Amino acid sequence: MDADALTDARRAEWARLDELSRARLDGAGVDELIIRYRAASADLAELKTSVGDSPQGAHLSTMLVRARLRLTGATDSILTQVSRFFVLQLPAALYRLRWTTLVIALAFIAIAVGYAAWISSDPELVATLGPPELLAQYADESFTGYYTENPAAVFMGMVWTNNAWLAMQCVLFGITGLWPIYIMVENAKGLGTSGAVMAAHDQADVMVLYILPHGMLEMTCLFVAAAGGLHLFWSWVAPGNRSRGESLAAEGRALATVSLGLVFALFLAGLVEGFVTGWALPWPVKIGIGAAALAVFLIYMLVIGGRAYRRGETGDLVEYEAGTPRLVAG
């Protein structure tokens, strides 16, 4: 096979392929582009087989790449993908978890308050928590000192890492259906135990003031993580009209979206805990900052997320990124 002879024979056809690759096409134009793309692909294969790498083959290959992009579409730019993630995918994924998050939040508060009330109502139960002088020191000094014993930036990093680890456990082991519940119950019991000690020493108001500024957003993030883990579990228990594997994969991709979003939200909660909670600001200001941080998160989750969800977003990848799903009847 003479590469120059083939090029001369196919020059007009290749030029037409290149023209179609750059033009606005109607239905007939798309059909012609597909036919010429296939013919040119066969020509390239023949060139590769006969003469190997050649300038003619490289030129034809460039035209085929352009035609293929015209048929399949180019990937979006990084800015477009980032914008879609924060404006559509992440808020929609959070919105889908809203009711499960609310149920977990109410259950957590009920367990924490009930546990605190149960222990603090019986001095003998309080005494089982430790020596009286150690409990008094915890209530009078250690609880509040915890927020200022380290530099603010160091403390912020510590709490951010700890909370991210808890959220990651809910995500990673959510498929079991048990671990997110265990994490939430244990943390509610721990908070209730601290509350009981503080209440037994007439310091319950101090605890509330120190917990609220950062705790409103921090705990909401953990509730969302637990809700995501339970949704992952439910995706393979009740997959609907999809296979368990397909349902689990779709929910897993959406949960990955939530996990990345929680990294930023927990960072904000860590900033509040590190630089606001333990420092010399009026309590109304501290609580106001915490409430504003929570309000931003809830508006993003419920308002922006609701708008994205009603547009058909679920938090999953778009079809181009995730692959075409298997079609089912019904």
N, C-alpha and C positions, 0 to 999 in steps of 0.2 A: 504494500500500500504506500503510495506516494503522498506524503502529508500536504505538499503544495497543491497537488492535483485535487485532493479531496477538498481543500480549502477553496480553491477556485470553483469547484462544482457546487459547493454548499454556501458560497459567500452571500448570495441573495437571501437564502433561507435563514442564515444566522443573523443577518442584518435585520430581517423582519422580527426574529425572536427578540433581539435587543430593543427594537422599536416598541414592541408590545410590552416589554418589561418596564418601560418608562412612561407609557401612555395611560390615560384614564380609560378603563375598559367597560364595555357592556357585556351581556351574557355571551354573545357570539365571540367577542374579543377574548374572553376568558377561555372559552373552548379552544380557540385557535392557539392561545398561549400554551395550553396544556399539550396540544398535539405537537407543536413545534418544540416544546421543551423535551418531550419524549424522543423526538427524532434527533435532536441535538445531543441528547444523552447517549443515544446509540452511536452517533458519530464520534463522540469523545471516547467511548469504550473501544471503538474500532481503532482510533488513533493510538490509544494507550497500548492496545494489544500489538499493533503493527510496529510502531516506532518508539514506544515508551514516552518519556518526557520530551516535549517539544514546544517551541514558541506557539505553534498553532494550537496545541492542546491547552496550554496555559491561557491563551486568549479565549478559547471556547469555554473553558472552565469558569472564567470570570463572568462571562455572559450567563452561564447556567446558574451561578450563585445569585446573580441579580434577579433572574427569572424565578428562582425558588423562593427568594424573599418576597417577591411580588405575589406569589401564590399563597405562601404560608403566613406572611406578615413578619415584620421584625419585632424583636423584643422591645418592651418599653424602656425608656431611659431610667437611670437610677433615681432621678428626681421624681419621675412619674410613679415608680414603684413605691418609693418612700411616702409620697403624698397619698397614694391609694391605701397604704398600710395604716397610716394614722387617721385618715379621714373616713375610711370605709371599713376595712377588714377588722382592725382592732376594736373600734367602738361597737361594731355589730356583734363580734364575738363576746364582748362584755355584756351587751344587752341581752343576749340569749341566756345568760346566767343569772339574770336579775331576781327571779322568784326563788330559785334555789339558794342564792346568796342571802335573801331576806329570811328564809326559813332557818338557815344555819345561824345567822346573826341572832335571831330571837331565841333559838335553842341555846346558844352559847351564853347569852345574857341570863337566861333562866337558870342554867346550871351554875354559873358563877355566883349569882346573887343567892340562889338557894343554898349552895355549899357554904358561902360566907355566913348566911343567917343561921344555918344549922350548927356550925362550929362555934360561932361567937355567942350563941345562946346558952352554951354549956361550958362553964369554966373548966370542967374536967377534960373536955375535948381540947380546949385551948392549951391546957397544960401538957397534953401529949405531943404538942408541936415542938417543945424544947424547954430549957430552963427559963424561969421567969425573967431573970436579968438579961438573957440573950434576946428574948422576945421583946422586952422593953427597949433594948438598944436598937433592935430592928425597926420598931415603930417610931422611935424618937430621932434616930440618926441614920441608920443604914439605908432605909427606904429612900429618903430624899437625897442622901449623899451619893447614892448610886449614879445620879444624873450629873454630878459635877466632879467626881473623883478623877476623871480623865479629861484631857483637853477636848474641846468640843468636836474638832475634826476627827480625832481618834475615836471618840465615843460614837459619833455618827457612823463611821465605818464599821464599828463593832456591831451596832444594832442593825444596820443595813444587811450585813453579812448573815447575822443570825436569823433575821426575818426572811431573807431570801432562801436560806436553807430550809426553814419550815415550809415556805411556799413550794419549794422544789420537791420536798417530800410528798406534799399533797398531790403534786402533778405526777411525779414519777411512779408513785405507788397507788395512784387513784384507781387504776384498773382493778385493784383488789376489792374496791368498794368498802373496805374496812379501815384502811390506814388514815384517810382524811378524817373520818369520824373519830378515830382514836386520838389523832393530833388535836382536834378541836376540844374533845372532852378533857384531855389531860391539861391543856392550857387553860380551860375554863376552871377546872379544879384548882390549878395553881394560882390563878388570879383570885379565886374565891378564898383560898387559904390565906393569901396575903391580906385580903380584905378582912377576914376574920381577926387576924392579929392586929391590924390597924384599928378595927372597930373596938376590940377588947381594951385598947389603950386610948380610946377617944380620939383617934386620929383618922377616922374614916373620911372626913372632909378633906384632909390633906392628901389622902390617896386619890380621891376623885380629881382634885385640882392638878395633881401631877400626871395622872393617866390621860385626862381628856385631851390636852393639846395635841399630842402625837397619836394617841390611841385611836381617835376617831378614824383617821385614814389608815393607820397601820393595821388595825383589826379588820377593817373593811377589805383591805387587800388580801388578808389571810382567809377571810370568808369567801372571797371570790376564787382564790386558789383551791379551797376545799370544794367549792361548787363545781369548778372545772374538773377536778379529779372524779367527783361522783358522776358527772356527765359522761366522762370517759368510760367509767364502769358500766353505765346504763347503755352506752352505745353498742356494746357486744351482748348485753343481756336481752335488750329489745331492739334489734336492728331495723325493724320495719320491713320494707320491701327490698332492702339491700342485703347482701351477704354480711356476715359478721365481720369479715375482714375489711370490706369496703366501708362499713359503718365506723369501725374502729379507726381506720386510716383517716377518714374525713374528720372525725371528732378529734383525733390526735393532732392533725394539722391546725385545726381551729384552736386547740388548747396550747399549741406552741405559740400561736399568735398572742393569746392571753398571757402566757408566761413572760414573753418579751415585754409586753406592756406593763406587767406588774413590777418588772425591774425598775422602770422609771418611777412608778407610783411609790414603791417602797423607798426609793432614793429620796423622794420628796418628804415622805414620812420620817426618814432618818435625819434629814436636815432640820425638821421641826423638833425632833427629840434631842438632837445634839446641840442646836443653837437657840432653842426657844424654851423648852420645858423647864430646864433646871436653872435658868439664868434670870437676872434681876430685871424682870419686866412685870408690869401690873398683870394680875391674873386675868382680868377681862381681855387684855390685849393678847395674852398667850392663848386663851381659849378661842378668841376671835380668829387668830391666825390658823389654829387647827381646824376650826369650822370652815374657814375659807378654803383650806386645802381639800377638805372633804367635799365641799360644795363643787369645786372644780372637777373633782373626780366623778361625782354623781351626775353632774350636767353632761360630762363627756360620755359617761356610760349610758345614761337614760335618754337624754335629748338627742345628742349627736348619734349615739348608737341606735336609738329608735328610728331615726331618719334613715340611717344606712340599712338597717334591717328591713324596713318597708320597701327599700329599693331592690331587695333580693339578696343582699349580702348576708353571709353566715359566719364570716371569719376564716373560712377555708380559702385555699389558694384558688386563683382563677383557673379555668380549664386548661389554658395554655401551659401553666406551670405544673398543675397536678396531673395532667393527662386526661384524656377523654374517658368519662365513666362508662361502665357497662350499662347498656340500655335494658330496661325491664318493661314488661307489658303491664298495663293496668293504670 
